Amino acid sequence: MSSSEMEQFLFSDIFTCSRGKRLIEEDQIAGDIAYISSTKYNNGISGYITPPDVMTHYENKITLSNSGSVGYAFYHDYEFVASDHVTVIGIKEPSVFLTREIALYLKPVFEFMRYKYNFGREISDERLKKERVLLPIDAQGNPDWTLMQTYIGSLSRSIKWDSIQCVRKEPKLYVSDWHLFRMDEIFDFYKGKRLTKENMTPGDTNFIGAISTDNGIRQRIDEDPLYLGNCITVNYNGSVGEAFYQKDPFWASDDVNVLCLKRDLAELNVYLAMFLITIIKQNKHAFDFGRKWNLPKMKSTLIGLPVAPDGTPDWAFMEEYIKSLAYSDKL
């Protein structure tokens, strides 16, 4: 879309806005209605409540945080209520239905205002109404909602989208019968191998570096893998203590230790790996760039694991616990 197809509109000419209502945490009763607050996480949902009668119920609207995490916008195609730190936005023209695609187009348009505001300068209703937003226009000079719909739709076709079902159930995690184990009682340890940038060429093998993002994959290289996968990598340098499950064959840098679950204990899978990684990462606070988690220290580090009646790690419980968590089917 070129700039000639765009025009600025006064916010209040195109959109409706209304403020949510304050409900302090002490007055919140658990329930099934999404409560939207000024958080930038979890689509703005801070919890699920049974709202009092004085709160307005909304559906198929966009919310904009006017305080807290100022300027973050989220689309809600479900019933919700909002705090007074949130502005609820709809389309003013009654004939235009706010679809998911239109909402996703508008999200970055609204969030572009963020640079003007912060915790000390909130987005008040009056300021919002005076804002100008840049939108594509049709032949009559009105916002081109059809173009927004089709543009996002065209992008969506190239993105894999796994629908999820919202299930709110408390996972069961017993707290008794946990024992401490040295890490070398649970894992066999292997070292990565140094490979300088000068000797790297692009390829298909995952190169695991001491980073905290992208599952530890720094890049892909044209080298035979050092390890076949189905193991855990732990950084002892760089982003010390970050741990990842490696499903596929890979090359590990010399700043990374490779941990394989001892064969006589259990067969590692993604569910056990997620449980063990969470436990391993609890030790991050004890190490940093200046105090490396070297191999001798890592081997002797104690980790707590649930145990069966015979005192051995309860692998079945660990696996079932991870499977009980929301979104575990996406692992």
C-alpha positions in Angstrom: 0.0 0.0 0.0 1.5 3.3 -1.1 1.2 6.5 1.0 -1.1 8.0 -1.7 -3.8 5.5 -0.6 -3.6 6.6 3.0 -5.2 9.5 4.9 -5.1 10.8 8.4 -8.4 10.7 10.4 -9.3 12.2 13.7 -9.6 9.3 16.1 -13.0 10.4 17.4 -14.4 10.6 13.9 -13.8 6.9 13.2 -13.9 5.2 16.6 -15.9 5.0 19.7 -14.1 4.8 23.1 -15.3 4.2 26.6 -13.4 3.7 29.9 -13.6 0.6 32.0 -14.4 0.6 35.7 -12.0 0.2 38.7 -12.2 -3.1 40.6 -9.5 -3.5 43.2 -8.1 -7.0 43.7 -9.7 -7.5 47.1 -13.1 -7.1 45.5 -12.5 -9.5 42.6 -14.3 -12.8 42.7 -13.0 -15.7 40.6 -15.3 -16.5 37.6 -15.4 -17.0 33.9 -15.3 -13.5 32.4 -12.0 -12.1 31.2 -10.8 -9.0 33.2 -8.7 -6.8 31.0 -6.2 -4.5 32.7 -3.2 -2.5 31.7 -0.8 -5.4 31.3 1.1 -5.9 28.0 1.0 -9.7 28.5 -1.6 -12.5 27.9 -3.7 -10.3 25.5 -4.3 -7.9 28.3 -6.1 -10.5 30.5 -5.1 -10.2 34.1 -7.6 -12.9 35.3 -11.1 -14.3 35.1 -13.7 -12.9 37.4 -17.4 -12.7 38.2 -17.9 -9.0 37.6 -20.3 -6.9 39.7 -23.5 -5.7 38.0 -22.1 -2.1 37.7 -19.4 -3.2 35.2 -20.1 -3.1 31.5 -19.7 -6.3 29.5 -18.0 -5.9 26.1 -17.4 -8.2 23.2 -15.7 -7.9 19.9 -13.7 -4.8 20.8 -10.2 -3.5 21.0 -8.7 -2.4 24.3 -5.9 0.2 24.7 -4.0 0.5 27.9 -4.0 4.1 28.9 -1.9 3.6 32.1 0.6 1.0 33.3 1.9 -0.6 30.1 0.7 2.5 28.2 -0.3 2.1 24.6 -0.6 -1.6 24.1 -3.7 -2.7 22.2 -5.4 -6.1 22.1 -8.4 -7.5 20.3 -11.1 -9.5 22.1 -13.7 -11.6 20.3 -15.0 -12.9 23.5 -17.0 -11.4 26.5 -14.9 -9.3 28.8 -14.9 -6.5 31.3 -12.2 -3.8 31.6 -10.4 -1.9 34.4 -10.4 1.9 34.5 -6.8 1.8 33.1 -8.1 0.5 29.8 -10.0 2.3 27.0 -12.4 0.1 25.0 -12.5 0.9 21.3 -15.1 0.1 18.6 -15.8 1.3 15.1 -18.2 4.2 14.9 -19.9 3.3 11.6 -22.7 0.8 12.5 -22.5 -0.9 9.1 -18.9 -2.0 9.7 -18.3 -5.1 11.7 -15.0 -5.4 13.5 -13.5 -8.6 12.3 -10.3 -10.2 13.6 -8.5 -9.1 10.5 -9.5 -5.5 10.8 -8.6 -5.5 14.4 -5.1 -6.9 13.7 -4.6 -4.2 11.1 -5.6 -1.5 13.6 -3.4 -2.9 16.5 -0.1 -1.5 15.2 -1.9 1.7 14.0 -3.0 2.3 17.6 0.3 1.2 19.2 2.2 3.7 17.0 1.0 6.3 19.5 3.1 4.7 22.3 6.2 6.8 21.8 4.2 9.9 22.9 3.0 8.4 26.2 4.4 6.8 29.3 3.6 6.1 33.0 3.8 9.8 33.7 1.9 10.9 30.7 -1.2 8.7 30.3 -3.5 8.4 27.3 -6.5 10.2 28.6 -9.8 10.0 26.8 -9.5 13.6 25.7 -6.0 13.0 24.3 -7.1 9.9 22.5 -10.0 11.6 20.8 -7.7 14.2 19.4 -5.2 11.7 18.1 -4.9 11.2 14.3 -4.6 7.8 12.8 -3.3 6.9 9.3 -5.7 4.6 7.5 -6.1 3.4 3.9 -9.0 5.1 2.0 -11.5 4.0 -0.6 -12.7 5.9 -3.7 -15.0 8.1 -1.5 -12.2 9.0 0.9 -13.6 6.9 3.7 -11.5 4.3 5.6 -11.2 1.2 3.4 -12.2 -1.5 5.8 -12.3 -4.1 2.9 -8.7 -3.4 2.1 -7.7 -3.8 5.7 -9.6 -7.1 5.8 -8.0 -8.5 2.7 -4.5 -7.3 3.4 -4.4 -9.1 6.8 -6.1 -12.1 5.3 -3.4 -12.4 2.7 -0.7 -12.3 5.3 -2.6 -14.9 7.4 -2.5 -17.4 4.6 1.2 -17.6 4.9 1.2 -18.1 8.7 0.6 -21.4 10.4 -2.1 -20.9 13.0 -2.9 -23.6 15.6 -6.2 -22.8 17.3 -6.2 -23.3 21.0 -8.9 -24.1 23.5 -8.9 -22.0 26.7 -9.0 -24.5 29.6 -8.7 -23.1 33.2 -7.9 -25.9 35.5 -5.3 -26.1 38.3 -2.5 -28.6 37.6 -1.8 -31.0 40.5 1.7 -30.7 41.8 2.4 -32.5 45.1 5.1 -30.9 47.2 6.0 -33.9 49.4 8.5 -36.7 48.4 11.0 -34.5 46.6 14.7 -35.4 46.9 17.9 -33.6 46.0 20.1 -35.2 43.3 23.5 -34.2 41.9 23.1 -33.3 38.3 25.7 -35.9 37.3 23.4 -38.6 38.9 20.8 -37.7 36.4 22.7 -36.7 33.3 25.7 -37.7 31.2 27.6 -34.5 30.3 29.3 -33.6 27.1 31.1 -30.5 25.8 30.4 -28.4 22.8 33.2 -27.6 20.3 34.6 -24.3 19.3 33.8 -23.1 15.8 34.9 -19.6 14.9 32.8 -17.3 12.7 35.5 -17.4 10.1 35.1 -21.1 9.7 31.3 -21.1 9.5 29.4 -21.4 6.3 25.6 -21.3 5.9 24.0 -24.8 6.0 21.3 -26.9 7.6 22.7 -27.9 11.0 21.6 -26.0 14.0 24.4 -24.2 15.8 23.7 -23.8 19.5 25.4 -20.8 21.1 25.3 -19.4 24.6 22.3 -17.1 23.9 18.9 -16.8 25.7 16.6 -16.7 22.6 15.6 -18.8 19.6 16.0 -22.1 21.5 19.7 -21.4 21.7 20.0 -21.6 17.9 22.4 -18.8 16.8 22.4 -19.8 13.2 22.5 -22.8 10.8 25.9 -24.1 9.5 27.3 -26.4 6.9 28.8 -28.9 9.3 27.9 -32.5 10.4 26.1 -32.4 13.7 28.0 -33.2 16.9 25.0 -34.6 18.6 21.8 -36.4 17.4 19.3 -34.4 19.4 16.8 -35.4 22.1 19.0 -33.8 24.8 19.2 -30.6 26.8 21.8 -27.8 26.2 22.8 -25.6 29.1 24.9 -22.4 28.7 27.8 -22.1 31.1 29.0 -18.9 29.6 27.3 -15.9 27.9 23.6 -16.2 29.0 24.6 -18.4 31.8 22.1 -21.0 32.9 19.7 -20.8 30.0 18.6 -24.3 29.0 16.8 -25.6 26.0 15.5 -28.9 24.6 17.1 -29.9 21.3 14.9 -32.2 19.3 17.0 -32.2 16.2 20.7 -32.9 15.5 23.0 -30.0 16.2 26.4 -28.6 16.8 27.0 -27.0 20.2 29.6 -24.2 20.8 32.3 -24.6 23.4 30.2 -22.3 25.7 27.5 -24.9 26.0 27.2 -28.1 27.9 25.2 -31.0 26.5 23.1 -33.0 29.0 21.8 -36.4 28.1 19.5 -38.2 30.5 21.2 -41.4 31.7 19.9 -44.3 29.7 19.3 -46.5 32.8 17.0 -43.9 34.3 14.5 -43.0 31.5 14.1 -42.1 27.9 14.0 -38.4 27.5 11.1 -36.8 25.7 9.9 -33.2 25.3 7.7 -33.3 28.4 10.4 -34.6 30.7 12.8 -32.1 29.1 10.4 -29.2 29.9 10.1 -30.3 33.5 13.9 -30.8 33.9 14.8 -27.5 32.2 12.6 -25.6 34.6 14.4 -27.2 37.5 17.8 -26.6 36.0 17.1 -22.9 35.4 16.4 -22.4 39.1 20.2 -22.3 39.5 20.7 -19.3 37.2 20.8 -16.8 40.0 24.0 -18.4 41.4 26.0 -17.8 38.2 26.7 -15.1 35.7 29.2 -14.0 33.1 31.8 -13.4 35.8 31.1 -16.6 37.7 30.7 -19.3 35.0 28.8 -22.5 35.6 31.7 -24.6 34.5 31.5 -28.4 34.0 32.7 -29.4 37.6 30.3 -26.9 39.2 27.4 -28.0 37.0 28.0 -31.7 37.7 27.9 -31.2 41.4 24.9 -28.8 41.4 21.9 -30.2 43.4 18.5 -30.2 41.8 15.2 -31.2 43.4 13.0 -33.8 41.7 9.8 -35.7 42.7 10.5 -39.3 43.7 8.6 -42.5 43.6 8.1 -44.6 46.7 11.5 -46.4 46.0 13.3 -43.0 46.1 14.0 -42.9 42.4 12.9 -39.9 40.2 9.2 -40.2 39.4 9.5 -39.8 35.6 5.9 -40.7 35.0 4.7 -37.9 37.3 7.0 -35.3 35.7 5.7 -36.2 32.2 2.0 -36.2 33.2 2.4 -32.9 35.0 3.7 -31.2 31.9 1.0 -32.8 29.8 -1.6 -31.4 32.2 -0.5 -27.8 31.5 -2.2 -25.5 29.1 -0.8 -25.6 25.5 1.3 -28.7 26.2 -0.2 -30.2 23.1 1.8 -27.6 21.1 5.2 -28.8 22.3 
